Amino acid sequence: MGAAKPQPYKVRAIHVVVKGADVLVREYTLDPGEAIPWHRHTEVSDYYYGLEGMVLVETRDPRARHEILVGQFATVKPPTVHQVSNPGKQPCRFLLVQGVGKHDFVKVSETPSGNGG
């Protein structure tokens, strides 16, 4: 097997729960102020489940803001551009289920352009 690709962002912790050919499940811990930058996926949907604190999922086109608390969830379907952050003062934890399809991470610019990303 080849070496794992480095993450295109830094957060406190990422724990792989399940990794299959077309499904990826990870538990994330973000410290206050940490973020997964604006990006999109070609095939997979993201399913966010709140475990601790509050995680913020923001999308472009449609512009939306999902504040996910413990026991709540949100879904982002491809190819929606989105970012995930911890705007709180305490760490947050969430479960991210990605599937079904080939996983990718397509980073996009911080500021939206006229082409949706």
N, C-alpha and C positions, 0 to 999 in steps of 0.2 A: 504494500500500500504506500502511496505517496505521502509526503509530509502534509500536515494540515495547513490550510491557508490561514495567514494571520487575520484577525478581526480588523475591519476597517474603522474601528472605534474602540474606546476603552471604557469599561464599566467595572464596578467592584468585583462581580462574580457572574460566571455563566456555567451552569451545571447541565450537561447533556443527560436527559432522562431516557429518551428513545431516539435512535437514529436508524431510519430505514431507507429504502430506495426512493420512496416518495412521501415520507412523513418525517418531520424533525420536531422533537419536543425538548424544550430547554427551560430551566428555571433561571431567571435573571434576578440579580440584586443590583440596584442602582443607588449610589450615594446621592445626597442632596446636590442638585445642579448637574448631575451626569445625564447624558442623552445619547440615544442612538440617532445619528443624523438623518436628514431627509433622504429617503430612498424609495425604491419600488421593487416589486417582484414581477417576473414575467408570467409565472404559472401559479404559484402557491398563494393561498389565502393565509392571513395571520389571524389567529384566535388568541386574544389576550385575556387572562384570568387573574384577577387581583388576589394576592395572598397576604400582603402586609403593606400598610401605608396607602398612598395614592400614586398611581402611575397615570401620566397624561399622554394620550395618543391623539395627535393632530393630523388631519388630512388636508390635502389640496384637491379641489375639483372632484368631488364637492368639498368645500371648506367645512370642516367639522372639528369639534374639540370634545374628546371623550375622557372624562375624569373617572378612572376605574378604581373603586374602593374594594376592600376585602369582600369576596363573594360575588363581585360583579364581573361582567365581561364585555368585550367589544370585538368586532370583526372588521378586518380591512381586506377587501378583495383586490386581486391584481387588475390592472396595473396602477392602482391608486398610489400616489406619492404620499408618504407619511413619515412622521418622526415620533419618537417615544422619549419621554423625559421624566425626571423626578423634580418637580418644582417645590417639593416640601422641605421641611427642616430635618426629617428623619429618613433613614434608608427605606426604600420600597422594594417589594419582591413581587414578581408575577411569573406566571407560567405562560409560555408562548408555544402554541401548537401551530405548526406550519405544514400545510398539505392541501390537497393531494397533488403531487407533481414534482418536477425537478426544482430544487431549491437554488435560488440565486439572490444576490444583493446588489442592486444597481443604484449606486450613489448618484444623487442629483444635486444641483446647485442649491445653496441656502435660500436664494431669492427666486421666486417663481418667474419663469419666462412666459412668453406668449404661447408656448407649445405644451403647457401643462406640466412642466417639470424641469 
